[in-house]
């Protein structure tokens, strides 16, 4: 794929992911409200039996909090990569990589984005050490162009295997 087309596609996917994440919380809250409203016992969690603040705090804790943290982390990652790259003369990342990294953080979610970032650094360190041992050259540039999303998928697989056996 041509670089400018991939950049446009990556930006589009990232923005669509942000929109989906922003609408996911309200949608799940709406579904939860109606599920509780239909239940014989769960209706007592809703007004007039409880204040609306109970439901709002439940919905925020379960449907918004983790999403917002992952969204903030992805935006910080995107902006941080851009600043780091600009500061060092655009030598670390292609412009599309900002969005691939941020999409990976959104894809993995909270709290597992921290594992994703650690795996990215671990793969970079292993690749750099391996390259230095094999080539003995000091000049080294590693591109994660094709690795951002596969590492995110690998992180999800690790989490699923560990948590769900």
C-alpha positions in Angstrom: 0.0 0.0 0.0 1.3 3.5 -0.8 2.5 5.4 2.3 0.1 8.3 1.9 -2.9 5.9 1.4 -1.8 3.9 4.5 -1.5 7.1 6.5 -5.0 8.1 5.5 -6.3 4.7 6.2 -4.6 4.5 9.6 -5.9 8.0 10.6 -9.4 6.9 9.5 -9.3 3.6 11.5 -8.0 5.5 14.6 -10.8 8.1 14.4 -13.4 5.4 13.8 -12.1 3.6 16.8 -12.3 6.7 18.9 -15.9 7.3 17.8 -16.8 3.7 18.5 -15.2 3.9 22.0 -17.1 7.1 22.7 -20.4 5.6 21.8 -19.8 2.2 23.4 -20.1 3.5 27.0 -23.5 5.2 26.5 -24.8 2.2 24.5 -23.8 -0.3 27.2 -25.2 2.0 29.9 -28.5 2.2 28.0 -28.6 -1.6 27.7 -27.8 -2.1 31.4 -30.5 0.3 32.4 -33.1 -1.5 30.5 -31.9 -4.9 31.6 -32.1 -3.8 35.3 -35.5 -2.2 34.6 -36.9 -5.4 33.3 -35.6 -7.6 36.2 -37.8 -8.4 39.2 -35.0 -7.7 41.7 -32.7 -5.5 39.7 -35.4 -2.8 39.2 -34.7 -1.8 42.9 -31.3 -0.5 41.7 -33.0 2.2 39.7 -35.2 5.2 40.6 -37.5 5.6 42.4 -36.0 2.9 44.7 -32.4 4.3 44.4 -31.1 7.6 43.4 -29.9 8.0 39.8 -26.4 8.6 41.1 -26.1 4.9 41.9 -26.7 3.9 38.3 -24.5 6.7 37.0 -21.6 5.7 39.2 -22.1 2.0 38.2 -22.1 2.9 34.5 -19.1 5.1 34.8 -17.1 2.5 36.7 -18.0 -0.4 34.4 -18.5 1.2 30.9 -16.6 4.5 30.8 -13.6 4.5 33.1 -11.4 1.9 31.3 -12.4 3.2 27.9 -11.4 6.8 28.9 -8.1 5.7 30.3 -7.2 3.8 27.1 -8.3 6.7 25.0 -6.2 9.2 27.0 -3.2 6.8 26.8 -3.6 6.4 23.1 -3.7 10.2 22.5 -0.7 10.7 24.8 1.1 8.0 22.9 0.2 9.5 19.5 1.2 13.0 20.6 4.3 11.8 22.4 5.6 9.9 19.4 5.0 12.9 17.2 6.9 15.2 19.6 9.8 12.7 20.1 10.1 12.1 16.3 10.0 15.8 15.5 12.6 16.5 18.2 15.0 14.0 16.7 14.6 15.0 13.0 11.9 12.6 12.0 14.3 9.6 12.2 12.4 7.2 14.4 8.9 6.8 13.0 7.0 7.1 9.8 3.9 9.3 10.3 1.6 6.3 9.9 3.2 4.7 12.9 1.8 7.2 15.3 -1.7 6.1 14.5 -0.9 2.4 14.4 0.6 2.7 17.9 -2.4 4.6 19.2 -4.8 2.2 17.6 -2.9 -0.7 19.2 -3.4 1.0 22.6 -7.1 1.4 22.0 -7.4 -2.2 20.7 -5.7 -3.7 23.8 -7.5 -1.4 26.2 -7.0 -0.6 29.9 -5.0 -1.9 31.9 -3.4 -4.1 29.2 -2.0 -1.2 27.2 0.8 -1.0 29.7 1.8 -4.6 28.8 1.5 -3.7 25.1 3.9 -0.8 25.5 6.3 -3.0 27.5 6.2 -5.6 24.8 6.9 -3.0 22.1 10.0 -1.9 24.1 11.1 -5.5 24.7 10.8 -6.4 21.0 12.7 -3.2 20.1 15.4 -4.0 22.6 15.7 -7.6 21.5 15.9 -6.5 17.8 18.6 -3.9 18.6 20.7 -6.3 20.6 20.3 -9.0 18.0 21.3 -6.6 15.2 24.3 -5.4 17.1 25.5 -8.9 17.8 25.1 -10.1 14.2 26.2 -7.0 12.3 28.6 -5.3 14.7 27.5 -1.9 13.3 26.6 1.0 15.6 24.1 2.6 13.2 20.8 0.9 13.6 17.2 1.9 12.6 14.3 -0.4 13.5 11.0 0.2 11.9 7.9 -1.1 13.6 5.9 -0.3 10.5 4.5 -3.9 10.3 4.7 -4.8 14.0 2.5 -2.3 15.9 -0.8 -4.1 15.3 0.6 -7.7 15.5 2.2 -6.9 18.9 -1.2 -5.5 20.0 -2.9 -8.7 18.8 -0.2 -10.8 20.5 -0.9 -8.9 23.7 -4.6 -9.6 23.5 -3.9 -13.3 23.0 -1.6 -13.4 26.0 -4.2 -11.6 28.2 -6.9 -14.0 27.0 -4.8 -17.1 27.6 -3.8 -15.9 31.1 -7.2 -14.7 32.2 -9.4 -17.2 30.6 -7.1 -20.3 30.5 
